[in-house]
Amino acid sequence: MLLIMEQCNPDWASVPLVGYRIYQSLAKIADVTLVTHDRNRAALQKIHANDKITYMVPSKAEKRYYSFLTRITTF
């Protein structure tokens, strides 16, 4: 099963924790490959070092884009 969850982190509350719980539950009953954001790497590797997880690393262009959006939408 391919599970794509940008927010999947056992150390954080709210949506990232819910995403993690879903991943954790599905991994118990199916062969799961998780795709998630690189910011979740440290927390997931502590618990799931040998699991099939691919981490999305934002490109420089993506970082500049979000930085620009933050500047123009912040009052």
BELRADA-V382182 format. One record per backbone hydrogen bond with DSSP energy under -0.5 kcal/mol. NH is the residue of the N-H (numbers start at 1). CO is the residue of the C=O. E is the energy in kcal/mol with one decimal. If there is no record, write none. Layout:
NH:CO:E  NH:CO:E
//
This chain:
3:1:-0.6  3:33:-3.0  4:2:-0.5  5:3:-0.7  5:35:-2.7  8:6:-0.8  9:16:-1.7  12:9:-0.9  16:13:-0.8  18:14:-2.3  19:15:-2.8  20:16:-2.0  21:17:-2.5  22:18:-2.2  23:19:-2.3  24:20:-3.2  25:21:-2.4  26:22:-2.6  27:23:-2.5  28:24:-0.8  28:25:-0.7  29:25:-0.6  29:26:-1.1  30:26:-1.6  32:30:-0.9  33:1:-3.0  34:32:-0.5  34:52:-2.5  35:3:-2.7  36:54:-2.5  37:6:-1.1  38:56:-2.5  40:37:-1.8  41:38:-1.9  44:40:-2.3  45:41:-2.8  46:42:-1.2  47:43:-0.8  47:44:-0.5  48:44:-3.7  51:48:-1.4  53:51:-1.2  54:34:-3.1  56:36:-3.2  57:55:-0.6  58:56:-0.6  63:59:-2.2  64:60:-2.4  65:61:-2.4  66:62:-2.4  67:63:-2.1  68:64:-2.6  69:65:-2.4  70:66:-2.2  71:67:-2.0  72:68:-2.1  73:69:-1.3  74:70:-1.0
//
